[in-house]
Amino acid sequence: MDKPQKPDSFPRPLEGITVLDMTVALAGPFATLLLGGLGARVIKIENPAAGDTCRNNAPYLGRNGATLTREHEDDISISALNRLRNKLAITLNLKSPEAREVFADLLKNADVVVENFSRGVLERLGVGYSYGREINPRIIYCSITGFGSAGDPGSGKAMDAIIQALSGVMFASGSPDDPPVRVGVPFADLSAPLFGVIGVLAALHQTRRTGVGQHVDISMLGAMTTMVACESYDILERCGVPLRTGQTVPRLAPFGVYPTRDGFIALCAPTDAFARSLYAAMGRQELADDARYATRDGRVKHSDELDELVQGFTRSMTTAEAIAKLDSAGVPSAEVRHPDAAMRDPQVVARRETVPLVHPKYGDVGDVYGMGMPIRFSGASAEFDRPAPEMGEHNEDIYGQVLGYSREKIEALRARKVI
């Protein structure tokens, strides 16, 4: 009988795919991070005069651990350590006339381009999709922009808070009298690249059949609004259910976050069976026969009263006691954890869904955790296992070995500030 292979000996799903990464900040780099973790060769292209803006994001990691400001020249932004892993870094000044020819050589060796510049920037530089497909008809361009390639000319630059504001999500969170609530996790910056990666994978599959590439056009506003539209907030409001319901979800009552003596728990009992189990855990079995609480419609109609009863139960115990009692009754519940504890959950760490971020020179000096790859394959390996590179770290490798440029040509391009 054959011995099972170790995961690190498995092939990577996207081995043989080359991605030109022309992204900055978070939305674009997150997309290329995922593609790199899946095994694509990701070549990150940065302007030699000014690299990815994430390289200058606080906090930093260096010889003294994590600090809010850069204290030494070799301190590295934790954002960069997180987002630039599994990438090869080269420099190319696309504003230089000579850069277009260099970029053409890169395109000939690539399968995918990912970019998140403001709409139209690459076209103005002469290296947009129309140029790319002339050089390589199989090339796939993925553009992640605030409002799509046909967005309103007056839409302006898009950032996470702008997209959250326009998508409606700020009024889907919080209590009725609260001001708009910005979701702490940058969901607009994280959801758009997920759709971008899905689009790239689908386009690669189609190109394999047709031999022709295409433009994958992702709107951050569209991605975020699609997620908001998963719930019929406007219809519920028309039917008398408040748009903003704070810590609970009345239409699924009892469902939400409830206080304990020393913290909070999330508790979800949306079905009749779960509700009966909750009543048993509360020692209030009679509620299962009460017309106000026996059925879903009754619980929704009397959600405020039911939530008061549940809060009385949860407030009487510590978080650990409440979780133990609910768990023994089969009621879905969990402690509301701080990100520090959540990112260091032993199960999450064991599955490498969060991973330690280490300084390439000083190692593990700050107990810093970052994003892992939350996909496990039975016959493939997916991992962020190469550190974030310095700007231009792989110029000689890519320009020399991949494109075949001579050392003299590379030095000449560098001298003319093309790379």
Secondary structure, 3 states (H helix, E strand, C coil): CCCCCCHHHCCCCCCCCEEEEECCCCHHHHHHHHHHHCCCEEEEEEECCECCHHHHCCCEEECCEEECCCCCCCCEEHHHHHHCCCEEEEECCCCCCCHHHHHHHHHHCCCEEEECCCCCHHHHCCCCHHHHHHHCCCCEEEEEECCCCCCCCCCCCCCHHHHHHHHCHHHCCCCCCCCCCCCCCCHHHHHHHHHHHHHHHHHHHHHHHHCCCCEEEEEHHHHHHHHHCCCCHHHHHHCCCCCCCCCECHHHCCEEEEECCCCEEEEECCCHHHHHHHHHHHCCHHHHHCCCCCCHHHHHHCHHHHHHHHHHHHHCCCHHHHHHHHHHCCCCEEECCCHHHHHCCHHHHHCCCEEECCECCCECCCCCEEECCCCCCCCCCCCCCCCCCCCCCCHHHHHHHHCCCCHHHHHHHHHCCCC
